[in-house]
Amino acid sequence: MRKVFLILASVLAAAALVFFVGCKGGAGLGGTTIRFMYWGDTSEIQIIKTMVEKFEKETGVKVSAERAPSGPPYMEKVMTEFAGGSAPDVLFVEVNNFKEFASKGVLEDLTPYLEKDTTMKKSDFYDAIIDRFTVDGSLYVIPRDIAPICVVYYNKTMFDEAGVKYPKENWNWNDMLKIAKRFVKKDANGVPTQYGYVDDWPLWEAFVFSNGGAMVDNVKHPTKCVMDSKADIEAIQFRSDLINKWGVTPSPSQMTAMGGMGTSDMFVSQRVAMFMSGIWKTPLFRSQINNFDWDVVPFPRGNKGTIAYPTGGSGYAIVKSSKNKEMAWKLVTYLAGADGERKLAETGLSQPAMKKIAESDAFLDGKKPLNKKMLLKAVDYVKFEPLMPEWEEINVSMIAPAFDKIWNGKDKAAKVLKKIVPEINENYFSK
């Protein structure tokens, strides 16, 4: 499940991973062809296609747009291009795969370009996403969107029928648990037929951050994993207890017994009252939900009062080896500029990285979810994964398998974390 997010939410919120812009002859200004590779859903593809066509018409530059498969296949294709000496001019980079590109030093420092540009400036964007794409004072990616993973969708109709008050923005874990318990239903055989809360995938990071915990000692310059802390253990155990102690969230085996129904399907079919993910679920829910009312509220703060959320996000970069850097910059600013961000925001899919666009009617469109404006404050509390290319490997090979035992109720969080954290530090941080 974790890997799915990095493929999607990541890559969610992220919308289009790589823009291959080569300089291999072709039609256009001076015989220049800009290549770029991307991935995205139907709405994104159409927006990118339209923007590229406008760019070609206005500049006379031919753009070769190449859609690549998402997730690991995409990264494999990108790295193969680099290894073969046919690297792109422009990349669309997500906040997590950025660490792979940053570690290899293959991206152009965009700071000088931005300082000379008259159409945008650094202060136009949310500070958090600018900081993520900045390493040692150099900005390598112009942000396009940011995606706080803190959106709790709730079924207002179910709440009304059960006589339960809607969750408020200052709620905490205990409030969420009390509410979730009110919606659990079982059949005559004691088999649950309805649940109170579910997340899109095992979003343990949200619990860790909102309890004051962390993954590593320093996100940008990590020297050790710190997930065996009291705060982390409490957070992971609380999510496990939602499943195994209180039964308000389905276990992995219960999800399997539903015949492949996904967690978002549970929300659409009213099998769960609250569903946590990112704002990118909005287009899906707008198209599929027509028999009940719904809205959103931020993920609850920890019981100690901490507010913090994991996040996705994405943007555009220029490859250092590009021979068309000036024209590549024009493409980057064309796609990541106000017009491009506005068009994407109008789909309901993502939160613009530009503050003025996020605060405009393009994003705050008056459609469901009506409380989407809460994301304007959420960006002040976002946290990112460690900026190290090995973190995905650590997640997939060590954390996810160990946490499966916690979610299945076979082990307690303290036992698992006290075992795997020293192993992570030995294997990845001791050298």
WOVEN-V27754 format. One record per backbone hydrogen bond with DSSP energy under -0.5 kcal/mol. NH is the residue of the N-H (numbers start at 1). CO is the residue of the C=O. E is the energy in kcal/mol with one decimal. If there is no record, write none. Layout:
BEGIN
{{NH/CO/E} {NH/CO/E}}
END
This chain:
BEGIN
{{5/1/-1.7} {6/2/-1.9} {7/3/-1.7} {8/4/-2.4} {9/5/-0.7} {10/5/-3.9} {10/11/-0.5} {11/5/-1.0} {14/10/-0.5} {19/17/-0.5} {20/18/-0.7} {21/19/-0.8} {22/20/-0.6} {25/23/-0.8} {29/60/-1.8} {31/28/-2.2} {32/29/-1.6} {34/62/-3.5} {35/33/-0.6} {36/64/-2.8} {38/66/-2.0} {45/41/-2.6} {46/42/-2.0} {47/43/-2.1} {48/44/-3.0} {49/45/-2.5} {50/46/-2.4} {51/47/-2.6} {52/48/-2.6} {53/49/-2.2} {54/50/-2.0} {55/51/-2.4} {56/52/-2.6} {57/53/-2.1} {58/54/-2.4} {59/55/-2.2} {60/56/-2.5} {62/27/-0.7} {62/32/-1.3} {64/34/-3.7} {65/63/-0.9} {66/36/-3.4} {66/64/-0.5} {67/65/-0.5} {68/38/-3.0} {73/70/-0.7} {74/71/-0.9} {75/71/-1.7} {76/72/-2.6} {77/73/-2.0} {78/74/-2.6} {79/75/-2.7} {80/76/-1.9} {81/77/-1.9} {82/78/-2.1} {83/79/-2.7} {84/80/-1.9} {85/82/-1.5} {86/81/-2.3} {89/35/-0.8} {90/19/-0.8} {90/35/-0.7} {91/317/-2.9} {92/17/-0.9} {93/91/-0.7} {93/315/-3.0} {95/313/-2.3} {98/94/-1.8} {99/96/-1.0} {100/97/-0.8} {101/97/-1.5} {102/98/-3.3} {103/99/-1.9} {104/100/-1.0} {105/101/-0.7} {105/102/-0.8} {106/101/-1.3} {108/318/-3.2} {110/108/-0.6} {110/139/-3.2} {114/110/-2.6} {115/111/-2.2} {116/112/-1.2} {117/113/-1.1} {124/121/-2.2} {125/122/-1.7} {126/353/-2.0} {130/126/-1.7} {131/127/-2.7} {132/128/-1.9} {133/129/-1.5} {134/131/-1.4} {135/138/-2.6} {138/135/-1.9} {140/133/-2.6} {140/138/-0.5} {142/316/-3.0} {143/141/-0.7} {144/314/-3.5} {145/314/-1.8} {146/351/-2.4} {147/312/-1.9} {149/310/-2.8} {150/148/-1.6} {151/277/-2.1} {152/150/-0.8} {152/297/-2.6} {153/151/-0.9} {153/275/-3.3} {154/295/-2.6} {155/273/-2.2} {156/154/-1.0} {156/293/-1.1} {157/293/-1.3} {159/155/-2.1} {160/156/-2.6} {161/157/-2.5} {162/158/-1.8} {163/159/-0.7} {163/160/-0.8} {164/159/-2.6} {171/168/-1.9} {173/301/-1.1} {176/172/-2.2} {177/173/-2.6} {178/174/-2.5} {179/175/-2.3} {180/176/-2.9} {181/177/-2.2} {182/178/-0.8} {182/179/-1.0} {183/180/-1.5} {184/181/-1.0} {185/194/-1.8} {187/191/-2.5} {190/187/-2.1} {192/190/-0.5} {193/185/-3.1} {194/185/-1.5} {195/271/-2.7} {196/248/-1.5} {197/248/-2.0} {198/274/-1.4} {200/276/-2.4} {203/201/-1.9} {204/202/-2.0} {206/203/-0.8} {207/203/-0.8} {208/204/-2.5} {209/205/-2.9} {210/206/-1.9} {211/207/-0.6} {211/208/-1.0} {212/209/-1.7} {213/208/-2.9} {217/224/-1.7} {226/215/-2.1} {227/215/-0.5} {229/226/-1.3} {233/229/-2.4} {234/230/-2.5} {235/231/-1.9} {236/232/-2.6} {237/233/-2.3} {238/234/-2.1} {239/235/-1.9} {240/236/-2.0} {241/237/-2.6} {242/238/-1.7} {243/239/-0.9} {243/240/-0.8} {244/240/-3.3} {245/241/-1.4} {246/241/-3.1} {247/241/-0.6} {248/242/-1.8} {249/242/-1.7} {255/251/-2.3} {256/252/-2.0} {257/253/-1.9} {258/254/-0.6} {258/255/-1.0} {259/256/-1.8} {260/255/-0.7} {266/262/-1.6} {267/263/-1.4} {268/264/-2.2} {269/265/-2.5} {270/267/-1.2} {271/266/-3.5} {272/266/-0.9} {273/195/-1.4} {274/196/-1.0} {275/153/-2.6} {276/198/-2.3} {277/151/-2.3} {281/278/-1.4} {282/279/-2.2} {285/281/-2.5} {286/282/-2.9} {287/283/-1.6} {288/284/-1.9} {289/285/-2.4} {290/288/-0.7} {295/154/-1.7} {297/152/-1.5} {299/150/-1.7} {301/171/-2.0} {302/210/-0.9} {302/306/-2.0} {305/302/-2.3} {308/306/-0.5} {309/381/-2.3} {310/149/-0.5} {311/383/-0.8} {312/147/-2.1} {314/145/-1.9} {315/93/-2.4} {316/142/-2.5} {317/91/-3.3} {319/89/-2.8} {320/106/-2.9} {322/319/-1.8} {328/324/-2.7} {329/325/-2.4} {330/326/-1.5} {331/327/-1.9} {332/328/-2.5} {333/329/-2.7} {334/330/-1.6} {335/331/-2.4} {336/332/-2.8} {337/333/-0.7} {341/337/-2.6} {342/338/-2.3} {343/339/-2.2} {344/340/-1.9} {345/341/-2.4} {346/342/-2.0} {347/344/-1.2} {348/345/-1.9} {349/344/-0.7} {351/146/-0.8} {352/350/-0.6} {353/144/-1.7} {355/124/-2.4} {355/353/-0.5} {358/354/-2.2} {359/355/-1.9} {360/357/-1.0} {363/357/-0.7} {363/360/-0.9} {364/360/-2.7} {365/363/-1.7} {372/369/-1.3} {374/371/-2.2} {375/372/-2.0} {376/373/-1.8} {377/374/-0.8} {378/374/-1.5} {379/375/-1.3} {380/377/-1.7} {381/378/-2.3} {382/379/-0.8} {383/309/-2.7} {387/219/-3.4} {388/386/-2.0} {391/388/-1.9} {394/390/-2.4} {395/391/-2.6} {396/392/-2.7} {397/393/-2.8} {398/394/-1.9} {399/394/-2.3} {400/395/-3.2} {402/398/-1.5} {403/399/-3.0} {404/400/-1.8} {405/401/-0.8} {405/402/-0.6} {406/402/-0.7} {407/403/-2.7} {408/404/-2.0} {409/406/-1.5} {410/405/-2.2} {411/405/-1.5} {416/412/-1.9} {417/413/-2.9} {418/414/-2.1} {419/415/-0.8} {419/416/-0.6} {420/416/-2.7} {421/417/-2.0} {423/419/-0.9} {424/420/-2.8} {425/421/-2.5} {426/422/-2.3} {427/423/-2.4} {428/424/-2.5} {429/425/-1.6} {430/425/-0.7}}
END
